[in-house]
Amino acid sequence: MTPIEIISPSDGSTVATRDVATDDEINTCLEQAQLAQKTWMALDVTKRISYCQKAMDWFENNKAILAQGISEQMGRPIQYAQGEISGLIERAEYMMGIAQDALADKPATPLAGFKRFIRPTPLGTCLIIAPWNYPYLTAINGVITALLAGNTVLLKHSAQTLLCAEAFLDAFNAAGLPKGVFQILHVSHSQTADLVQAPSIKFVSFTGSVSGGKAIELAAAGLFKPVALELGGKDAAYVREDANVISAAENLADGAFFNSGQSCCGIERIYVHESVFDEFLTAIIKTSKKLKLGSALNQDTTLGPMVSVRSANFAREQIKQALEQGAISHIDEQDFPLSKEGSCYLAPHILSNVNHDMAIMSEESFAPVVGIMKVKNDEDALAHINDSQYGLTASIWTQDENAMLALANDIETGTVFMNRCDYLDPALAWVGVKGSGRGCALSYLGFAQVTRPKSIHIREAN
């Protein structure tokens, strides 16, 4: 099978080449994971936490070199890359902090003569399939929770970021995890489908595109094994008439353009109350023009390349179609000289005079592109926010908490923010609805995804 080549989006150079696993190597991994799981499960949760903490210490000690790898492989500006490792540690340490309580037996209402409780029980071997856009943050959501719960883990990473999977392996090896508890596999799409169907795989977590999620569901059809899917987004923001307009503009520019817009919960459409529309549009344009498009490895770059020419061209086509349909562009690409046809580099784009008949407002862009629409009131904004095949996050920019909560009740997303966006809080459930997927990661609810309830019913001796 043809080796996997990782191509740098910054300059087109080859970062690394890796062979695809053979069938024998895959079978060996599955066997080792199955053999290790019972012993790992039998460890007290405090011991499992100790192993995981040592792995987090390794990540902390290797931040700089890991950040370099992120920038080389997927193009995030180097000045921001260490933040992903800090985020990985934050999420892992939060889950470690709640693991004992979350995984403890849950007693039933007292009943004379009986002892009854529900015991969270690990599923077995978990397959975690991670994407390239946040190669550490997305992977840790499934990896840390599964391990803490007593499962063994196989990590299959995106072909673009295979070195991040290897870093996970280095971290857990440095922590001294028993053989077979955590392993990685570099495999093709067809091999991934075979892994999903493998009898010893008891749970599958996939983060990626909607089409990828459908392929995973198809592979798992009829097998009655749990599948968690964290898919695409077309995340919306609503700027109310009482919002702090300048703060909203600055934060929403960051939410739209950070990581070159390649975030599942990045802002892709903004609805602004008509009374503050012009002020907001002026402010977000001003903020966006300060971005510096350049190589991910340049210290002053604030907007790196997109992951591939194909991805950049997809966004260019969306923009072109929107302009042909009457949209107005507010960014001059000549201010961003690297932004050229046929390259991974794409200037930030702000479009107004848009509507939901345009792909730019209805289909995921996953690019530094945002459409901005004028709305009349809360009801108008709500209708537009919910007019989407996706439902990951939405954000409301306002000084009225009660108004935000009233809207939140009717917004069809897994998370609703007030005066914040493009963030994942490990204390809260990370969940999508509609085309954004199903399942739940992080928070105490995340442990329910990688365990099954086992009911214990004891009749006490007379």
Secondary structure, 3 states (H helix, E strand, C coil): CCCEEEECCCCCCEEEEECCCCHHHHHHHHHHHHHHHHHHHHCCHHHHHHHHHHHHHHHHHCHHHHHHHHHHHHCCCHHHHHHHHHHHHHHHHHHHHHHHHHHCCEECCCECCEEEEEEEEECCEEEEEECCCCCCHHHHHHHHHHHHCCCEEEEEECHHHHHHHHHHHHHHHHCCCCCCCEEECCCCHHHHHHHHHCCCEEEEEEECCHHHHHHHHHHHCCCCCCEEEECCCCEEEEECCCCCHHHHHHHHHHHHHHHHHCCCCCEEEEEEECCCHHHHHHHHHHHHCCCCECCCCCCCCCECCCCCHHHHHHHHHHHHHHHHCCCEECCCHHHCCCCCCCCCCCCCEEEECCCCCCHHHHCCCCCCEEEEEEECCHHHHHHHHHCCCEECEEEEECCCHHHHHHHHHHCCCCEEEECCCCCCCCCCCECCEECCEECCECCCCHHHHCEEEEEEEEECCC
